[in-house]
């Protein structure tokens, strides 16, 4: 979003991100099975969040995309750099999982203070804000851009975000503990999230090939 070169690019990318937040909050408010409880998340500590955020952001920028982008989209397109990048992510993640367990005492130095704000209250607030912003972006697109192609593109971005967020929650990809178990190859390995990646890759191999052969992009105009 920060690198958008036009208002239009900002619109659809913001819509996609906001839908992820909106759908995630709805799932959290209705069924918390796809999330760790607040106490479990807070164990990471403020210092841990800062370190994790920097590494994820820097790594994604350096690799030209996140692990989801390279794994779920790059590999089905038989992109060798994406396959190597995803493999390195798994190996590096496994190494960091081991390191994090040893550094937990250091990360516990700075705990997250909820300041009396309950997770449910925060989720409701974020869901409302995200919904309002999505509606405003749709109105801006229709009134300012006046282009059916761009309007359809926004709708596709919203649908894509909703599908991705729903799949992530249902597949426990949103649980920090589930991701750690996927990367704990030598201690308590649990492949659930890895299965989600593999199924998504298999689906995209079929979808991408159908798009290439039948020019299905004309159905949505993107």
N, C-alpha and C positions, 0 to 999 in steps of 0.2 A: 504494500500500500504506500509506503514512504517513497518508493521509486516511481510512482505513477507519473507519466508524462502528459496526461490529459485528464479532464474532469470525467470523461466517459469511463476511462480505465479505473479511476478512483471509485466510481459508482458501483460497477459490477463486482469489483474485488471487495469493497466494503460490504456489499450485500451478502456475499458469500461468507465473509467472516462473521457478520452479525447473525446470520441464520445458524451458524455453528453454535454461537453463544445462546441464542434463543431456544433452539431445540434441546441443547444440553441442559439448560435451566429447567425446561419443562420435564424432562426425564428425571432430573434430580428432585423436583417437587412432587412427582407422582410415584416414582419407583427408584429408590436409592441403591438397588442391587448393583448397578453398573458403576458405582463410585465408592471410594474409600470413605470412612467416616472422618469428620473434621479432626478428631484427635490423631488419627493415623497420618493424615496429610501434614498436620502441624509438626510432626516429629522431625521433619526435614530441617526446620529452622530457617530463619531469614537468610543466614549466610548460605545455606544450601540452595535456596531459591535463586539467589543472586548468581552463584556459580553456575547452576543448571541453565538459567536463562541466557547467560553469556555464551556458554558452550553450544547450546542449541542454535542460537541466533547466528553466531560466528560460523559454526559448522555448516548450517544451511546455506548461508551466503557464499561460503567458500566452495561448496559442492554444487552450487547452482540449483538447489532444491533440497527439501527435507527427505527423511527416510521413506515417508509415505509416497512422496512424488516419485522418487527413483524406484522404490520397491513395487508399488501398485501400478504405476503407469510406465516407468522406464523398462522394467523387465519384460512385461507383456509385449513391448515393442521391440524386444530382442536387442536392447541397447546395452552393449558390453560395459561401458563406463558406469551405467546405472546399476548393473548387476554387481560390479566390483564395489561400488559405493555402498550398496545395501549390505553386502557381506562384511565390509569393513565396519559398518555401523553395528552389526550384530556382535562382532568380535570386540570392538571398542566398548560397546555397552556392557558386554559380559565382564570385561576388565574393570570398568568403572563400578559395576555392581559389587564386585569383590572389594575394591578400594573403598567404596562408600561405607560398607559394613565395618571396615577397620577404622574409618574416620568419623564414625557416628558421634563419638564423644566430642569431637571438634565442632561438628555441625550443630550439636545441642547447645552450644554456647549462646546462640541468638535464637530464641524461640519466637514464633509468630504470636503476637498479642491480638486476639480477636476484638478487643476493645468493646465487648458487650454486644457486638453485632452477630446475630445468629445466622448460620449458613442459609436457612430457608428464607430469611428476610433479604439477604443479599441476592439470592437467586431470583426472587420475585422482582426486585428492583432492576436487576440486569436484564431480565426477560422483557419487562415493560419498556425499558430504554431501547433495547435492541429492536423490538417490534415497531416502536415509534420511528426510529431511524430508518428501518427498512421501508416503511410506508412513505416517508419523506423522500427517500432516494427514488422510489418508483414514481412519485409525483414529479420530481425534478426531471427524471428521464423522459417521461411522457410530455411534459410541458416545455422543457428546454431543448432536448435533443430532437423531438418530433420525428422519430425514426422507428418504424416497426421492428426493423432488424435489431436495434439496440434494446428495445423493450422486450423482445423475445429472449435476447441474450441475458437480460436481468432475470427473467423468469427461470431460465435454465440454470443460472447461478444460484438462485434461491432453492430450486429443486435439488441441485447437486449438493449444496450445503446440507439440506435436510436429510438426504439419503446418507451422506457421509457421517454426519453426527449421529444419526440413528444406528447405523451399523457399528460405529465406534463404541457406543454405549452398550448395545446388545451383545457385542463381542468382547466386552470388558476391557477394550483398548483404552478406556478413560480411567481405568484404575491403576494408580501408581504401583500398587502391590502386584497386580497381574503382570505388568510390564517387567517388573524386577524379577518375578518368577520365570518369565520367558527367557531372561538373560542370565539366570542363575544356572548355567549348564552343569556346574559341579556340586550344587547344593540346593535341593528343593526345586528342581526344574519343573515347570508347568507350561506346556506348549499351547495353551488355549489361544493366546494372542497371535502366536506364530501361525496357527491354523487359520485365523481370520485373514492374515496377510496372504497366505497361500490360496485360499478360496477367492479372495479379491483379485489376485493375479490371474487365476484361471478364468474368472469371469471376464476380465479385461482382454485376455488373449482372444476370446471369442468375439467380444464386442468390437474391439479395434479392427479385427479382420473383416467383420461385417460392414463396418463403416467404410473401410478401404474399398471393398468389392462393390458395394451397392450405393455408395455416396449417400448414406443415411443422414449426413449432416444437413441436407436440404430440408429435412423434416422439421428441424428446429431453427434453421437459418444460421447456424454457427459452425 
